[in-house]
Amino acid sequence: MAGIEEVARATGVSTATVSRALRGLPNVSDKTRAAVRRAADELGYVASSSASGLASGRTLALGVVVPSVSRWFYTQVLAGKADSVVATDLSPGMLSLAKNQIKADNVTFQVEDCQRTSLPDSAFDTAFMSLVLHFTEPAKTLAEMRRILKPGGTLIIANVDPRARALNGLDRVRCLIRIFYHGATGYRTKPPKGFGKNAMTEKQLCDLLGKSGFKVISAEMIKDPSRSSNLPVGYIRAVKV
């Protein structure tokens, strides 16, 4: 079975174009659409159930331009699923790097602090926060997300807890060392003072979402098994009520 990236490589187009072609969206030529569908059939393409539910309509992406194991993964996936994406980061340097890597024409970039953005009220269908909530004051950030989401809008949070019980002993030490290493080299900044003090367990975050005017729809924990010290990532989906 192949994923969207394999189809993109086979056809020489972006993952966003592949997604648009397969979904029958506009701004894709008939020739490209046919090539994408042919490659998808030949490769046995299977859509990711997690990715397919990420976003639709107008999407705000907060902190999703940071490079990960698959560089710029979240922003690329969101670009293929949403009509338009506003990708934000607190670091102008990171946004500059992202602009050079992400070529989707439905993505715009701007510097924002997710605790107090310049974005208008009720502007977005979906907001996606990637591994950023623990850098902030969570209650303040969730209040800001509720302000900018449309009624019934979806908030999706990728959440990590460095104290996760899934990591013990040496694995936990290795994980923390890697976080600080990537913060200094890959992300071009050191982790902020007090890093991790606001990290929450899945239950703590779900409880706070309920108190912040959201209804939790689903919660899923995913761990990359390729390395025992990889930190599990929780994906929590909630709607504005």
Secondary structure, 3 states (H helix, E strand, C coil): CECHHHHHHHHCCCHHHHHHHHHCCCCCCHHHHHHHHHHHHHHCECCCHHHHCCCCCEEEEECCCCCCCCCCHHHHHHHHHCCEEEEEECCHHHHHHHHHHCCCCCEEEEECCCCCCCCCCCCEEEEEEECCHHHCCHHHHHHHHHHHEEEEEEEEEEECCCCCCCCCCHHHHHHHHHHHHHHHCCCCCCCCCCCCCCCCCHHHHHHHHHHCCEEEEEEEEECCCCCCCCCCEEEEEEEEC
